[in-house]
Amino acid sequence: MKKIYILILLISSLCYSQPPAGYYDSATSSGFTLKTQLKEIINDSNDGLTTEYLHTNQGYDNLFTGYVATDSDSYYENDGTVLDIYSERPATVDAYNYNHGVNQCGNTAAEGTCYNREHIFPQGFYSEQEPMRSDIHHVIPTDGFVNNGRGNLPFGVVTSVDDTYSNGSRRGGGNNYGYTGNVFEPIDEFKGDVARMMLYFAVRYEDNWNDTGWDSPTTTNNPLNGTSDQYYDTWFVSLLLDWHNSDPVSQREIDRNNAAFTYQNNRNPFIDVPDYANAIWNPSSDTEAPSAPTNLLASNPSASTIDLSWDASTDNVGVTSYDIYVDGVNTFNSVATSFTAFGLVGNTNYCFTVYARDAANNISTVSNTSCETTTGGGGSTTDLFFSEYIEGTSNNKILEIANFTGATVNLASHTIKLSANGNASWQTTYSFPVNAEILDGDVYVVANGGATVCSAEYDDLNNAITSFNGNDALGLFKNDIIIDALGTLGDTQIYAQNTTLVRRPEVVNPNTSYSPSEWMTFTSDTCDDLGTHNQTLGTESLSPSKVKFYPNPVKGNTLMFSISEQAEIKIYDILGKPVITDIVYPNASYLVVTSLEKGIYLMQIKMRNRIVTKKLIRQ
């Protein structure tokens, strides 16, 4: 399949690392001319323009010392051991670890015996020539046994496995863009890292491939193509660009690049400016943006949601998704031409615009603007509302009502009514016990007499009102006027069977029209939230600069956070369904995202009464 990549050289905004001011000023062209310009910046001679930053070779023996700064694990187990991409398990405990300065190879009879210096571009193709032999940008610490197993094999995707190592790295045969020889495949977490090291080597040593002592490009397993410009065989360039684009720069690479710069005074430009890779080897990228979405319509407002719909955009290759802006802020993403914006504040006007995006990351011009106002009041809840609903196994049928009105509410004027099987009128009425009340911020739980889950949280038992099934409507009434609803009166459609529903904390008011987007869905008999309810009333906006997480997009199974205090993390899919809820801490700031499928998510990060929502991409 042909892969299409975008070419945008916005150096000022895409420098992920921190090169000195002016470091890349002489890199002004594209294609192989740009490649040579970059070589002149990062080499060890005075023929470039950035002469104060020359590659200073520190020697082969000093690499182990340099690895303390460049390759310590502060990202996964966070224990300061040697970070070895051939044995690191991002989502679980490593099979073994090495401490810096101990167990350097040495004996390589088995995995976990010793670590040594792995040349990402195999040293066997250029013997012991310098400075490539000692260049820390492509010579990394790895387990000696796996290192020997890789040997001089090029990198690639393995489909016929000969050997598999402890973290999933493997070697064997495959078909990589037409190349069918044996290859070595690192795990997904580090494929982009490997690609950027190999691309660095192609730039830094573009003139050395035919030096005395270098093997011929025709040597078995040698990926060179015998030129200084393209440098690698076409199949290998395609593979490296694929890995580079699908596994973006991580915080670990940024930190490593900065440490390597301190160590030997030059940088990997593909970490600083990732778009250089496509600008050099794939300059004929798709640059045609999709057409603008049309006929955007905001409608059907509730107290916390507004429905959006629009006509599809067109593109020369294909539209992949739509970015949805709320009052000028990129807030949601949808692969469909409709979406329900959620987490909104009651009685507030919102204006929406939409942009189309294609596979090459080209973005359309803006759609028309459409505005709508949410229902209800803002600032505090106007009345009681349903906060939890359990329709579980056997008699596990439970209702919870919450009070966030700012005062204690006597329940004498409130009732719950039930309509079964699509009946157009309310058939069963439940009145609360005499003198029953709900304190502000508290809940009241009514359960079936035969319910068995979370029984310590029940305030009252009533079989009649809790005889509901997943298609029965429920209404919360005040003075015989409905104020909140579950399901729709007169509708037989199943909306919550063998399911637990928990009202989203962003919902600030009851809603007489049942809206699924106001509810989080959990499996049958889940009652972890029963007896309490959280509501984010009056939360302050959390400054994005206070919360950093990486990598994004996330390719592996671990999302790292840089935070100063405990944070509650909630990740929602594009339909608004919560898929991960967890807590991260300043001293253990990572989140396992193994369960996330590929796609676009919204991540809500809450610290005390401050909250921010950010987009997360899972690749």
PyMOL commands that set and color helices and strands:
alter all, ss='L'
color gray80, all
select helices_A, chain A and resi 11-14+31-42+60-70+123-125+132-134+144-150+188-204+234-246+251-264+269-272+276-281+411-413+455-457+516-518+544-546
alter helices_A, ss='H'
color red, helices_A
select strands_A, chain A and resi 115-119+139-143+160-164+170-173+183-185+294-299+306-311+319-326+329-334+338-341+349-358+370-373+385-391+397-402+409-410+414-419+428-431+437-438+443-447+460-461+473-478+481-486+499-503+519-523+540-541+548-550+558-562+567-572+578-584+590-592+599-607+610-618
alter strands_A, ss='S'
color yellow, strands_A
deselect
rebuild
show_as cartoon
